[in-house]
Amino acid sequence: MTDKTIDLRSDTVTQPTPDMREAMNAAPLGDDVFGGDPSVNALQEKIAAMLGFEAAMFVPTGTQSNLCAILSHCQRGDEYIVGQMAHAYRWEGGGAAVFGSVQPQPLNHQPDGSLALADIEAAIKPDDAHFARSRLLALENTLGGKLLPFDYVQEATGLARQHGLARHLDGARLFNAAVAQAAKTGGDARAEALRIARCFDSVSVCFSKGLGAPVGSALCGSKDLIRQAHRIRKMAGGGMRQSGFLAAAASHALDHHVDRLADDHVLAQRLAAGLAGIEGLQVEAPQTNILFVELTGQARTQSAALLKHLASKGVLATGLYQLRFVTHLDVDEAGVDHAIAAVREFFNTGAADA
Ligand SMILES: *Cc1c(COP(=O)(O)O)cnc(C)c1O
């Protein structure tokens, strides 16, 4: 038993580490709306350079980052092609349509999370008064914890380019993707992040997910694109003042928390292995830090009871028929083992007919 809550609901729940707090405390500050916060400027330069872009803009959330990107690429009456389950379509309140009159063209995902090239091509509209103007392809990597195969990313973005579409990456968890890709290629995570980012005209990255910063995302792109995005950010109320405090946390995360994402991926695999073979659970092999577990057969209706049991043991997760467990900076092996034991206990104690 442990007194500590094992919070596997999301990688957004992390607390800033003592070193991160120190970096925040030491950050030189200014008014970023005047462009005068040295810590924000330093972060923007750092992430732009890391991902091979001319410029970057620090924003409070990934949602705002995607909104700024879509509204900078697209005008009223344009459309963006995007996955049904993509955050930038499904989980952002329809912002691009609401604030920008930009029409989404959602496509179903393939089992690996990709959008079929044929589906993308078929969705690109000819120049005809009947249609919205197809302007942008938006991909997400990782999506639901899945790494998009790099060959696919190249092909899909190449196809978009051929048709004159801009390419945006919602890379909220780009560094998880880069670390997973590096494990496959034997390469370096930073090099893989750059390789992925180079396929796109803009990339949004979250610092508040696995990287462990308290707040913030960045949108990277050309100077022109970022200039436009600044106007959207202002309209959306995202012009912050002494935000160097937050930017310093993000900079610290880029310096110290990228490679360690591999630890989160190992922990997700440990959790998967510990839950495999339990009757009523179908465990998907995690590629990064997100593990999905389906409740099947008689257990299908047991998710609420299971989550309640877990909570009583200090383990938090989310889900309905499919449970989601996310590993991160504030979870360790002992925590994962405790979570495994709590799930096993639920299935052994007859709670399944509760
Ligand atoms: C978390 C997330 C975002 C942005 O979320 P915010 O809560 O607005 O910071 C965007 N895209 C993906 C894929 C995400 O996981």
Boltz pocket constraint, residues with backbone or C-beta under 6 A from the ligand:
constraints:
  - pocket:
      binder: B
      contacts: [[A, 60], [A, 61], [A, 62], [A, 63], [A, 64], [A, 66], [A, 87], [A, 88], [A, 140], [A, 142], [A, 170], [A, 172], [A, 173], [A, 206], [A, 208], [A, 209], [A, 217]]
      max_distance: 6.0
